[in-house]
Amino acid sequence: MNDLLESQYVVCELADEKYALGISDVYEIIKMKKITVIHNSKPFLEGVINLRGKIVPIVNLHKRLEVKNYTPTKSTRVVILKSRGEMVGVIVDKVNQVIRFTDIQAAPETVAGIDGDYFEGLGVTEEGVISILKIDKVLYE
């Protein structure tokens, strides 16, 4: 867990819950753009976008984590992650800030009703606790 403390995280919001993504996994953050739907794909795969000539799959984190009431707004962003040598985008309601945690606790079996396997741990801040997403689990399993 010690190297996790050294890391910086990008804090995102999904339906008023805060989640952190390791900054080393984040390639860039873009505004929502037109997504081309891919039929017969996984239910949480929203489709693909063309990012400067590269086709990037887009995962809807709301659907993946089973967070209800998803409506895109002006604050909606796509966080482009680099994982396993590929770029994959995830839709979030809002990107807040970059942060370092002073304390990281192990993730419990469930976090806000979501399977704890999706999380590396819980980062503690003055404002409260932020769930740190385990990218590989969220994107590929």
Backbone torsions as a table, in degrees:
resi	resn	phi	psi	omega
1	MET	NA	-19.5	-174.6
2	ASN	-62.0	-42.6	179.2
3	ASP	-67.8	-23.4	174.6
4	LEU	-64.1	-37.1	-179.4
5	LEU	-65.7	-33.0	-179.4
6	GLU	-70.2	-23.9	-172.5
7	SER	-76.7	157.5	172.0
8	GLN	-102.7	153.0	-177.8
9	TYR	-131.6	147.9	172.7
10	VAL	-96.4	123.8	-178.3
11	VAL	-94.3	126.2	-179.7
12	CYS	-121.2	161.3	176.3
13	GLU	-118.1	142.8	172.3
14	LEU	-135.1	114.6	177.6
15	ALA	45.8	53.0	176.4
16	ASP	69.2	3.3	172.5
17	GLU	-100.3	145.6	178.9
18	LYS	-103.2	137.9	178.6
19	TYR	-131.4	149.6	179.6
20	ALA	-116.2	141.8	175.2
21	LEU	-119.1	135.1	178.0
22	GLY	-59.0	130.4	-175.3
23	ILE	-63.6	-26.9	179.5
24	SER	-68.0	-20.7	178.0
25	ASP	-87.5	-16.3	-174.2
26	VAL	-87.4	123.0	179.1
27	TYR	-89.3	-49.0	175.7
28	GLU	-165.6	168.0	178.9
29	ILE	-123.3	126.9	-177.5
30	ILE	-127.0	162.4	173.6
31	LYS	-72.3	156.8	178.4
32	MET	-58.7	137.4	175.8
33	LYS	-134.4	176.2	-176.8
34	LYS	-62.8	128.4	-179.6
35	ILE	-107.4	129.4	176.6
36	THR	-86.7	121.3	-176.8
37	VAL	-72.1	137.6	174.5
38	ILE	-109.8	117.3	-178.3
39	HIS	-76.3	154.8	179.6
40	ASN	60.7	31.0	177.1
41	SER	-104.1	-179.8	178.8
42	LYS	-60.3	145.8	-175.6
43	PRO	-59.0	-28.5	-178.1
44	PHE	-89.4	-4.9	177.3
45	LEU	-84.7	112.5	-175.4
46	GLU	-73.3	-31.5	-177.8
47	GLY	148.2	-149.9	179.7
48	VAL	-133.0	156.5	172.4
49	ILE	-124.5	161.0	173.8
50	ASN	-100.4	110.5	-179.9
51	LEU	-107.7	98.0	-179.2
52	ARG	48.6	48.5	175.5
53	GLY	88.1	-4.7	178.1
54	LYS	-105.8	133.1	177.9
55	ILE	-85.3	121.1	-175.6
56	VAL	-120.1	121.6	175.3
57	PRO	-67.9	145.1	-178.3
58	ILE	-119.6	122.0	179.0
59	VAL	-99.0	131.7	174.8
60	ASN	-88.4	105.5	-177.8
61	LEU	-60.5	-30.8	178.3
62	HIS	-58.8	-48.8	-178.9
63	LYS	-69.3	-40.1	-177.4
64	ARG	-62.6	-42.7	-178.0
65	LEU	-95.0	5.7	179.3
66	GLU	57.2	43.8	175.2
67	VAL	-91.7	125.6	-175.6
68	LYS	-82.8	173.1	173.5
69	ASN	60.2	52.4	177.9
70	TYR	-88.5	122.4	173.2
71	THR	-137.6	122.4	178.1
72	PRO	-62.9	143.4	177.3
73	THR	-130.6	-176.1	176.6
74	LYS	-64.0	-25.6	-178.9
75	SER	-84.5	-11.3	-177.4
76	THR	-59.7	134.1	-179.5
77	ARG	-130.7	159.1	171.5
78	VAL	-112.5	119.6	177.1
79	VAL	-93.9	117.1	179.4
80	ILE	-87.5	119.1	-178.6
81	LEU	-106.6	148.4	173.4
82	LYS	-109.0	115.0	-177.4
83	SER	-142.3	133.9	-179.5
84	ARG	53.7	35.8	177.6
85	GLY	76.3	5.3	179.9
86	GLU	-118.8	159.6	172.8
87	MET	-102.8	133.6	178.1
88	VAL	-137.7	135.7	178.4
89	GLY	-98.5	146.6	172.6
90	VAL	-124.5	136.7	-179.7
91	ILE	-86.8	127.9	176.1
92	VAL	-128.6	157.6	-179.5
93	ASP	-69.9	-33.0	-172.1
94	LYS	-166.7	146.2	172.0
95	VAL	-108.7	126.4	-173.9
96	ASN	-94.4	-61.6	-169.8
97	GLN	-165.0	172.6	170.9
98	VAL	-104.2	138.6	-172.1
99	ILE	-143.5	155.1	167.4
100	ARG	-116.9	139.1	178.9
101	PHE	-94.1	142.6	176.3
102	THR	-86.9	-18.9	-179.6
103	ASP	-149.4	136.2	175.7
104	ILE	-127.4	123.4	179.8
105	GLN	-99.8	156.9	175.9
106	ALA	-65.1	147.0	179.2
107	ALA	-75.1	136.3	175.2
108	PRO	-73.7	179.0	-178.7
109	GLU	-62.0	-34.3	173.6
110	THR	-136.4	146.6	177.8
111	VAL	-125.7	116.7	-179.0
112	ALA	49.0	40.6	177.2
113	GLY	81.2	5.0	-178.6
114	ILE	-107.6	140.6	179.4
115	ASP	-50.5	126.2	-177.9
116	GLY	-62.5	-17.8	179.1
117	ASP	-63.3	-20.4	-180.0
118	TYR	-76.6	-4.0	-172.4
119	PHE	-122.0	139.8	173.5
120	GLU	-72.7	-35.7	-176.4
121	GLY	171.1	-170.8	179.4
122	LEU	-119.1	120.9	178.8
123	GLY	-88.3	132.0	-177.5
124	VAL	-97.6	130.1	176.9
125	THR	-130.7	174.5	176.5
126	GLU	-62.7	-33.5	-177.6
127	GLU	-80.8	-13.4	-178.7
128	GLY	142.9	-158.2	-174.9
129	VAL	-105.3	137.8	179.5
130	ILE	-122.4	129.7	-179.6
131	SER	-77.6	129.5	179.7
132	ILE	-96.4	117.1	-176.7
133	LEU	-74.6	140.9	175.0
134	LYS	-93.5	100.0	-170.0
135	ILE	-54.1	-51.0	-177.1
136	ASP	-57.6	-41.6	-178.5
137	LYS	-66.7	-44.6	-178.2
138	VAL	-64.7	-41.4	-173.9
139	LEU	-85.9	-32.8	-166.9
140	TYR	-118.3	-11.9	-174.6
141	GLU	-109.5	NA	NA
